[in-house]
Every structure is written in C-alpha cells, then in structure tokens.
Amino acid sequence: MSGATSTKDGTDLAAVARGAWESRPARRHEDTKIAGVAGAIARRYDLDPTLVRVAFVVWAIVGGGLLLYLLGWLVLPADPADPPRHDRAARTRAGGRTGAPTVVLIVTVVVGIATIGNATGGRWVTFVGLALAAVTLYLLHASRADLGVPGTPGVRPGAAEPVDLGEPVAWDALGADPKAWAYPAPTRRRETPAPIAREPRARSVLTPVVLALALLAAGLAAVGVLLGVPGVTGVWIPAAALAVVGLGLLVAGVRGRPRRGLVFVAIPLVLATVFGAYAATRPDDSDFVGDQRGVGDLVATPLSTAQVLPGYRTGFGDITVDLSKVAPGPPIRTTVESGAGDITVTVPATADVTVTCANGVGDVDCLGRSGNAVTNLVDPGPDGPGGQVVDLTVRNGAGDLAVRRG
C-alpha cells in the first residue's frame, strides 16, 4: 500500500493505521536534535519540524509526551544511508537493518509504566493527551498521506536491485546471451520520485485571526478579574490567550500550514502563565520558616506533630506531604506552596481539618471541594469533632492540587 490514502480509505481506521505504518519514515542524521523523530514526522507529512517539536514539548507537559517520543524512536528505523551512529547497535546479520538500542526499549517500558501509573493515580489529563495524540496522527495521515516523503523502512532510497533476466538459453555458441555470462547480473538503480510541484499558496489569514481571538480571550479574562468573577485571577489573562494560540497551532498543523509566528507568541505566554501563577500565589512575607527550595520535588512524611514544619515551599516541582502517620498531639499548623507543580497533602482520616486551598491553573480537590479558591473550609471528618486538629493552607501557581484523607 502506498503512502497515499484514498478518500474511501481515509475514513477507514484500519486502512489509515496500516498506511501510516507501511509508509513510516526513517530517522535521518540531518534531522537529528535528539533522535530525529520529530524531523522524520515533519518530513513525512510536509510539516515544519519546529511545530512538531513544540507539539512534543506540549504533550510532555500535559503528560505522555516523553513516552510518545520514545515509542517513535523505537518504531522509526534509522536511515541506512546515514553513517553509523550510537543508536544503531542493533543489527541483523541478514539484512543489516538498524533500530534503537536495547537501553531505549528498557527506558520506554519504565516510562510507560510510570505514565500509566500517573494517569490511573488521578492525573486523567495524561489519558486525554495520549488520546489527542492518537487523533492528531490519524487526522495527519488521513488528510496528508499524499504529501511529504513516504518512507520504506529497511530499504535505502536509490539502492540497486538486481534485474531478473530469467534462465539462460540452452545453446549460445557466441556467448551473446547475457543470461549465460558468469559476470554479476546487471543492476538498475531505483529512481527516487521527484517532489510534486505545488502552486504557491495564497496568504493565510490564520495567524491574524488567531491573534485577534487570543487578544479577545485575554480581554474577557481581564473583564472577569475586574468584575470579581469567582475563581478568575490575573493569571487567567495570559492563560486564556495561550489556550487560543495553542488551538491555532493545532489547526495550522492539521492544515499543513505551520505558523512560526504563533510559536514565538506562545513561548512568552507560557512563561507569563507560569510565572504569573507563581507570583499570584506566593505570599509577600519574607519570614518563611520550613523546608524551602527553588527547584525540585519535596516529599515529607512526619511521624509526630513536632516533626511537622511550619511550611513547605518549592518554586518549581511537586510537593507531597503525608500527615496521615502523625501521632495524635498538639494542633498542627502548616503551609504548603508551589510555584508550578502538583501538590498532594494527606491528612489523618479522623482529623478536624480547617483548610484553605488556592490554585492558579489546574485541578483542585480540597477534601472533596473543587474550585480555584476554597477558603477556611472546616471538615471534622467522618467521625465528627474530637480528632487531631490540623490547620492547613495550600497554595499553587500552576498544576494539580489535592488535599485528601489518609
């Protein structure tokens, strides 16, 4: 089956999947930033490699992007025309076909287990990201299978193949029949099809339309902040614009009209969203006491009230604080803060909890309550008042926030 997909086959999931597999491209050294996966996909579907790389980064943030890249490393072979590289150690004696090294397979398995475990542990956005990746690949092949450069894995472009001359004649006194010669059979080179010339495209209005909609979304978010709409904070302004620009990039990729201008707009919006969320949730006091770090994950499992620190803070990273093993004692008061990352706090099952949760961007589960701001929630637990007293304040800039009972 060729790389092209007919209109009829384009609606057949099995046919599209088979066509995508049979025409999958090889990873070339000239496209390599890490392993050449993004460059190979861009060449196959006539896309801008920068757009494909940005898509992998976005999916890595959402969840599953690293697994997708590693799977691409495994299923897309290295181009036999390239010089030997470090990832071409796996060879077969018969055909000399190359693939990713064993260590990549091991890392893929580990990352796959971690990704599935993370998703089943409550981060459902990872499943959504993987599903969107599958849908995106389907749409790409269904609409752009006849564009780009289809691959033939394991066959070097332009490689010579023998010509079958058949059996030699029974009698040839002058030796004129080439089929009877003892020399190697003549070969002919496979011609690489010339690229299809396409007419210049008309100037697209996608970029100005997306930027106008992004500006409108940011303006609506600003109005929500001025009107005091519950849960709407200043960080929603760049976040709303970023959401529109992200959709514009997705549409541009599917239509095969990459817009680097949108990429350059998206980068500062990402930074503004992350740092804005961090600044919005970071308190003004400079007398912080506790475990504080700029970058990195923080895990704390105190066993007594004396071991519970007044605060736990990180600029960028996940925080996990497990208070469920704390022996009964004096009241516990602590603050947990992260600029960007997931926060998970576990309190004793029977504790009398007073909690305040604030989150800039992300899901919130504050003892069963949702919303970006949950203030002074009092929850005595399933057994009623009389348990360990816990006064908890949790702030997050960007990421998921969860306060649960152990």
Summary of the structure (lengths in Angstrom):
residues: 406
radius of gyration: 29.0
end to end distance: 55.6
largest distance: 112.0
contacts: 1215
relative contact order: 0.09
helix: 39%
strand: 20%
